[in-house]
């Protein structure tokens, strides 16, 4: 993977023409995706953190050249591959430390975590069985009095137009018209 990106950055280690490398015809999004995959490859196989790891990553992207999109793509790679058994020692150690911190956060903020889990669960229902959202009280004319939706809305006053709650309400309103 790393060798595939060398031509895009003018490396002298591997010489290819634009016609044979294909890199010079990539869109910025494709280059960022390729870079993120290359950086992820370095991170997931790293033996230990430190200067050597930084040098490897800097070999692909200099510290001043990072963009938000590239960082997001790298984050996406990490999130999609959170399997400790497939991680090298450095990433596995970082994973274990981050997991410990996350568990501490969960124990210190159980209500927040419960709200997030509820949002995910309702989102699953909305996508797979949208009529169940109405049964939760997201009715055609607004939250149904005494329902889950009404109780939930009362905990979040001043619901914004583009919020998840508003989405569920619109879904209930549409479903109620069927």
C-alpha positions as CSV (number, residue, x, y, z in Angstrom):
1,X,0.0,0.0,0.0
2,X,2.7,2.4,1.0
3,X,4.6,1.8,-2.3
4,X,1.4,2.6,-4.2
5,X,1.3,6.1,-2.8
6,X,5.0,7.0,-3.3
7,X,4.6,8.2,-6.9
8,X,1.9,10.7,-5.8
9,X,4.4,12.4,-3.5
10,X,7.4,12.5,-5.8
11,X,9.3,9.7,-4.0
12,X,12.5,8.6,-5.7
13,X,12.2,5.1,-4.3
14,X,9.7,3.9,-7.0
15,X,9.5,5.6,-10.4
16,X,6.3,5.3,-12.3
17,X,4.8,7.5,-14.9
18,X,1.3,9.0,-14.4
19,X,-0.1,6.6,-16.9
20,X,1.2,3.5,-15.0
21,X,0.7,4.7,-11.5
22,X,-2.8,6.2,-11.9
23,X,-2.2,8.5,-8.9
24,X,-2.0,11.7,-10.8
25,X,-5.5,11.2,-12.2
26,X,-7.0,10.7,-8.7
27,X,-9.5,13.2,-7.3
28,X,-8.6,14.8,-4.0
29,X,-11.1,12.5,-2.2
30,X,-9.5,9.4,-3.7
31,X,-6.0,10.6,-2.7
32,X,-7.2,11.3,0.9
33,X,-8.8,7.9,1.0
34,X,-5.6,6.2,-0.2
35,X,-3.6,8.2,2.3
36,X,-5.9,7.4,5.2
37,X,-5.7,3.7,4.3
38,X,-1.9,3.9,4.1
39,X,-1.7,5.7,7.5
40,X,-4.1,3.2,9.0
41,X,-1.9,0.4,7.7
42,X,1.1,1.9,9.4
43,X,-0.8,2.4,12.7
44,X,-2.4,-1.0,12.8
45,X,0.9,-2.8,12.4
46,X,3.1,-0.5,14.5
47,X,5.2,-2.2,17.2
48,X,5.4,0.9,19.4
49,X,4.6,4.6,19.5
50,X,7.2,7.2,19.2
51,X,9.6,8.8,16.8
52,X,9.9,5.9,14.4
53,X,6.1,5.7,14.1
54,X,5.8,9.4,13.6
55,X,8.5,9.2,10.9
56,X,6.6,6.5,9.1
57,X,3.4,8.6,9.1
58,X,5.3,11.8,8.2
59,X,6.6,9.8,5.2
60,X,3.1,9.8,3.9
61,X,1.7,13.1,5.2
62,X,3.8,15.8,6.9
63,X,2.3,17.1,10.1
64,X,1.5,20.5,8.5
65,X,-0.4,18.8,5.6
66,X,-3.2,17.2,7.5
67,X,-6.7,18.2,6.6
68,X,-9.9,17.6,8.5
69,X,-11.2,15.3,5.8
70,X,-8.0,13.2,5.9
71,X,-8.3,12.9,9.7
72,X,-12.0,12.0,9.4
73,X,-11.2,9.2,6.9
74,X,-8.5,7.9,9.1
75,X,-10.9,7.9,12.0
76,X,-13.4,6.0,9.9
77,X,-10.8,3.3,9.2
78,X,-10.1,3.0,12.9
79,X,-13.8,2.8,13.8
80,X,-14.5,0.2,11.1
81,X,-11.7,-2.0,12.3
82,X,-11.9,-1.9,16.1
83,X,-10.8,-5.6,16.5
84,X,-7.9,-5.8,19.0
85,X,-6.9,-9.3,17.8
86,X,-6.0,-7.7,14.4
87,X,-4.0,-4.8,15.9
88,X,-0.3,-4.6,16.3
89,X,1.2,-4.0,19.8
90,X,1.1,-0.1,19.7
91,X,-2.5,0.1,18.5
92,X,-3.7,-2.6,20.8
93,X,-2.1,-0.8,23.8
94,X,-3.7,2.5,22.7
95,X,-7.0,0.7,22.2
96,X,-6.9,-0.8,25.7
97,X,-6.2,2.6,27.3
98,X,-8.9,4.3,25.2
99,X,-11.4,1.5,26.1
100,X,-10.6,2.0,29.8
101,X,-11.2,5.7,29.5
102,X,-14.5,5.1,27.6
103,X,-15.6,2.7,30.4
104,X,-14.8,5.4,33.0
105,X,-16.8,7.9,31.0
106,X,-19.8,5.5,30.8
107,X,-19.7,4.9,34.6
108,X,-19.4,8.7,35.2
109,X,-22.1,9.7,32.7
110,X,-24.7,6.9,32.6
111,X,-27.6,9.2,31.6
112,X,-25.7,10.6,28.6
113,X,-24.8,7.1,27.5
114,X,-28.4,5.9,27.9
115,X,-29.6,8.8,25.8
116,X,-27.1,8.0,23.0
117,X,-28.1,4.3,23.1
118,X,-31.7,5.3,22.9
119,X,-31.0,7.5,19.9
120,X,-29.3,4.6,18.2
121,X,-32.1,2.2,19.1
122,X,-34.8,4.5,17.9
123,X,-32.8,5.2,14.7
124,X,-32.7,1.5,14.0
125,X,-36.5,1.3,14.5
126,X,-37.1,4.3,12.3
127,X,-35.1,2.7,9.5
128,X,-36.4,-0.8,9.8
129,X,-39.9,-0.5,11.1
130,X,-40.9,3.2,11.0
131,X,-44.5,2.5,12.1
132,X,-43.1,1.5,15.5
133,X,-41.9,5.1,15.9
134,X,-45.5,6.2,16.0
135,X,-46.3,3.6,18.6
136,X,-43.7,5.3,20.8
137,X,-45.8,8.4,20.6
138,X,-44.3,10.3,17.7
139,X,-47.8,11.0,16.3
140,X,-49.3,12.8,13.3
141,X,-50.0,16.0,15.2
142,X,-47.0,15.9,17.5
143,X,-45.9,13.9,20.6
144,X,-48.9,11.9,22.0
145,X,-49.6,13.0,25.6
146,X,-48.3,10.5,28.2
147,X,-46.2,8.6,25.6
148,X,-42.5,7.9,25.5
149,X,-42.1,10.7,22.9
150,X,-43.8,13.2,25.2
151,X,-41.7,12.2,28.2
152,X,-38.5,12.3,26.1
153,X,-39.4,15.7,24.6
154,X,-40.0,17.1,28.1
155,X,-36.4,16.3,29.0
156,X,-35.1,18.2,25.9
157,X,-37.0,21.5,25.7
158,X,-36.6,23.8,22.7
159,X,-36.2,21.0,20.1
160,X,-34.4,22.4,17.1
161,X,-35.8,22.0,13.6
162,X,-33.1,19.6,12.3
163,X,-32.6,17.6,15.4
164,X,-33.0,13.8,15.7
165,X,-36.2,14.3,17.8
166,X,-37.6,16.5,15.0
167,X,-36.7,13.8,12.5
168,X,-38.6,11.2,14.5
169,X,-41.6,13.5,14.9
170,X,-41.7,14.1,11.1
171,X,-41.5,10.3,10.6
172,X,-44.4,9.8,13.0
173,X,-46.4,12.5,11.2
174,X,-45.8,10.9,7.8
175,X,-46.5,7.4,9.0
176,X,-49.7,8.6,10.8
177,X,-51.1,9.8,7.4
178,X,-50.9,6.3,5.8
